[in-house]
């Protein structure tokens, strides 16, 4: 299992012995979903999977974590309501970190590892500067299970 990050293309590739999961940071800061399925060989570039970065209409993109209240009229992954009543959010990529193991989720049913070598984890920080909202997406690639 491994998690790769291409700094130049801003592309993430999570994989284990049987599956691959790919997404990218688009030029507008949103996360674009590229691929999930049978393992693909890791390569330096996955630009052939990236849709044209059309920032004028998000409904044309496969988003990794779509929001409510923008130009994407499909069902969002989440929706919030701010103190002022607004339900619009605009989460964009802020940072990421990659590490061995999997964090514990207290009080929630969750997968786990007994040894750090059983999984690699990617945490993506997204930020909405107007709402001052920060969201962390956590992806874990397991060594012995065909699951992300």
HUDA-V401343 format. One record per backbone hydrogen bond with DSSP energy under -1.0 kcal/mol. NH is the residue of the N-H (numbers start at 1). CO is the residue of the C=O. E is the energy in kcal/mol with one decimal. If there is no record, write none. Layout:
nh/co/e
NH/CO/E
NH/CO/E
This chain:
nh/co/e
2/15/-2.7
4/13/-2.9
6/11/-2.7
10/6/-1.8
11/6/-1.2
12/23/-3.3
13/4/-2.3
14/21/-3.0
15/2/-2.5
16/19/-1.9
20/37/-2.4
21/14/-2.6
22/35/-3.2
23/12/-1.6
24/32/-2.5
25/10/-2.6
26/30/-3.1
29/26/-2.2
32/24/-3.0
33/62/-2.7
34/22/-2.5
35/22/-1.9
37/20/-2.1
39/18/-2.3
49/46/-2.2
50/47/-1.0
54/52/-1.9
60/57/-1.4
61/58/-1.7
63/61/-1.0
64/31/-2.7
77/66/-2.4
82/86/-3.0
85/82/-2.2
89/68/-1.4
92/127/-1.7
93/29/-3.2
94/125/-2.9
95/125/-1.3
97/123/-1.9
99/121/-2.5
101/116/-1.3
101/119/-3.3
108/105/-1.4
118/115/-2.2
119/116/-1.2
120/141/-2.0
121/99/-3.4
122/139/-3.2
123/97/-2.8
124/137/-2.8
125/95/-3.0
126/135/-3.1
127/92/-2.7
128/133/-2.8
132/128/-1.2
133/128/-1.8
135/126/-2.3
137/124/-2.7
139/122/-2.9
140/148/-1.1
141/120/-2.8
142/147/-1.3
143/118/-3.1
147/145/-2.1
